[in-house]
Amino acid sequence: MKDLTTRLISVRFAIPIMLLINLAITYLSGGLAPYAGEGVDYSGPLWLGLLVTGVYSFPIYVVLGIPVSYLVDALSGNRYGYSYSDKLIMYLLVCIILMYLLVRKEDIFTLGPVIMVIVPVMSYFHVLYFMKKRKSVLMKNGSLS
């Protein structure tokens, strides 16, 4: 269970990044246009949607993200020399498995799987990867004991 603190901090940084990326995807796809059917505006405050998504995504990151990152680290031990691209492929395989489990076959080529699966997994992977790199550089320089 080494590096649990690094993984929890990665979750803390990955959630706002995921929310901003999902917000950009939703905005660029035209999803933020208010729905005014029959004279009623059903679009709620944007900050409330982000808050709810952030609150519910934290336990999912902790329950699924951290064990998956330990699994990927176990599969890509340091003795094999796995690089960034190898770990990226492993996390993409996790995305494919999660999309197979969570998304209906008819919706596989919509933005739903991107927002629900790909963006959270990839944001967590990249934040964790760069935090580990920074930690290893600091330990190598002797700045971090």
N, C-alpha and C positions, 0 to 999 in steps of 0.2 A: 504493500500500500504506500510505497514511496511516491513522492510528488503529488500527494493528494491536495496539498495547499495550492500548488501551481494549477492543478486542474480546476479547483473551485474558483480561483481567481480568473481562470480562462472562461469559465461559465459566466462570471460576473461581467466580463468584457464582451463576450460573444452575444449576450442577449440584446444589448442596445444596438450592436452592429447589425444583428439579424433584423431587428425592428426597423432600422433605417433602410436597409436594403429592401425589405418587404414593402415599406412605404413608397420607396422609389419605383418598385415594380408596379405597385397598385396605381400610383399616380400616372406613370407612363402608359399603362394599359387602359387608362380612362376609367378606372374603377372608383375614383373619388368623386365623380360627378354625382350630385345629390339626386336621389330617386324621388321624383315628385309625382308619383302616380295618384290620381284622384285628389290632387290638391294637398296631399300629406307628405311631409319630408321625413323619410324613414332613416336618413343618415344621422347617426349620433355624433357627438364630439369626437374628433380624431384622437385627442389625447386619451380619452377613455378607452377606445379600442386598443391603443398601444399599451396602456396600463394593464388591461385585462390579459392581453396576449403575453406581456412580459411576466406577469404573475403566474400564469399557468405554464409558461415555458420553463421556468426555473426548475420545478420538480422533474420535468421530462428530461432536461439536460442532465440533472444529477442522477436520475434513475437509469437512463439509457446512455447518455453521452459518456459519462465517466467510465462505466464498465466496458463500453465498446472501445474507448481509448486505451484501456489496460489490455484488452484483447489484441488490438492492433499492435501495441508495443510488444506483447508477448510473441506474436507471430513474426514481428520484424525486429528480432533481437539485434543487438549491436554487432554480434559476430558475423552477421551476414552482410553488413554494409548497405542496408536499405536506405534509399535516398528519399527526398521529398516526393518525387513522382511515384515511387513505389507505395508510399503511405497514402498519397492522394488516390491512387487506384483502389487501395483497400477501403478507404472511406467512401469512394464512389460505389463499390460493391455493397457497402452498408446502405447507401442511398437506394440502390436497386432493390435490395431485400425489403427495406421499409416501404418503398413505393408499392411493391408487390403485396405487402400485408395491409396497407392502409388505404390504397386508392382503388376505386373501381376501374375496371378495364376501359370503360367508355371515356373516363376522364384523364387517362394517362398522358395525353398530349395537350393538356390545358395548363393554365398557370397555377392551379391548385397544388399539384405535386411539387412544383418549384418552390412555392411559398411555404408549404407544410413540411417538406422533407429536405430538399437540396440546399436551400439557403441556411437553415439551422445547422445541418451537419457540416457544411463547408465553412461556415463562419466559425464554428467551434474548432474545427480542425486547424484552420489557419491561425486563429488566436493562440491555440495550444502549441502549435508548431513554432511560432515566432517567440512565444514566451520561453519554451524549452531552449531554443537557440540562444536567446539572450542570457538565460541562466547558465548555459554551458560556457558562453564567452566570459561572463563575469567570474565563474569558477576558475576558468583557465587563466584569467588575468590575476586572480587572487583577490578580487574585490569582494567576493561573496564567500563566506566561510561556512 
